[in-house]
């Protein structure tokens, strides 16, 4: 099994998952069912997380089938490099909207925990962005399917796929990041700002659950979670700039693959602390139940693991 | 504009924008509570 195989496995989740999430969400709005709203927002959040390895394994798949020395054509002559890059551009745009949908879904879950109701503005934002994302995901998936299945393309589409045409989005972003020296330096600095927010707040929450600072209630610390998620958002945007510009540095890097797995697991942890009852009911002086302590301890290990893998990219993974 | 000045300006601009977004989200937690 290689990463191309992983991409084939994962690439159905964003499109089919969005359809499931969107269906649940619309039914929950029509039936005014808060439980169903909560479930659909969790689906959106899960898809937003899964979309990251789906996108990244796509570049790895490209590396597997397009290793020709000229870097213009593919080693496998049955596939078109131009079409792969068109798919990459469509997927990047879909990923951007998916992450915005995921961010609003998370915000809705956080607000529901605090207010016991979903603010209309947040639900409207989720509805809008999830609809747009579903359209963009379907388009990206369709182009992806055409790479190996020319039989689903019309003659005009097949001719257009072979032509160079306008530069796709992924390559435009890559040229921008590589050509402007300030972009990498700025993103690197912001990546550390995001890291500090995320690590600082995660540590406070985890330490409280583990038994430190017991005079603080969990709901007081829950108030800080949006700052940690904003930190994660900064890191995802800046990290994507790095990845899109030099994906070959990452796709072949085992340390980076570990980093991504740890990010996925840490995302599940954030979900636990955002919506579950066990930590939420912890008042001042209360001792956390074992499940919450396990989640807090694992969160600390995961976040430190993500930082370690990120830092070790040039040393263990031989990037840059 | 020099490279350093450009990076500093964008980083501080982004941090201010982050502060504004964070403040608005934080404020949203109070709405509808009373």
Interface residues (C-beta under 8 A of the other chain):
Chain A: X107 X110 X111 X114 X115 X117 X119 X181 X182 X185 X186 X189 X190 X193 X223 X226 X227 X230 X234
Chain B: X3 X6 X7 X10 X11 X14 X15 X18 X21 X22 X25 X26 X28 X29 X31 X32 X33
